[in-house]
Amino acid sequence: MKRPFRNAIFYLLILLVIIGIVCIFNNNNETTEKMTQDEFYTHLESGHITSLTMQPESSEFKLAGNLKGYDGNMNFVTYIPFSEYSQSRINDAVDKLDKDIIIVEPLEKTSGWVTFFTSIIPFVIILILFFFIFLLVAVRKKWNG
């Protein structure tokens, strides 16, 4: 085999191993059911929800939790509008059950470093392109003259 072909295979194998590792770590074994608002309120008012985590996301709440009675505990995710009606309906249902199942998490904020690096990346790419164009022009001048 020729050397460039072996190098390409080597780097391709490294890429495939990295992709495999990322897929393994991102694979959640727990199944999560997406649920409508009406189904959520029905399960909440009937007491099937064992834990509930509320997290604001823009103009809505992301609700994640566990349902009991369906072959063990089953995870669910649903989104409800960020309104007083939805908050009061959830609080009333939980108060009737006399359970403390709600956990409210703060809004996730993007790190300052992530914002900094994502705003700089386009400029770095442009500078690298200009650098390679400059090198190409310099090499052509040297070869031609």
Secondary structure, DSSP 8 states (H G I E B T S, - for coil): --HHHHHHHHHHHHHHHHHHHHHHHH---S-EEE--HHHHHHHHHHT-EEEEEEEEETTEEEEEEEESSSSS-EEEEEEEESSHHHHHHHHHHHHHHT---EEE-------HHHHHHHHHHHHHHHHHHHHHHHHHHHHHHHHH-
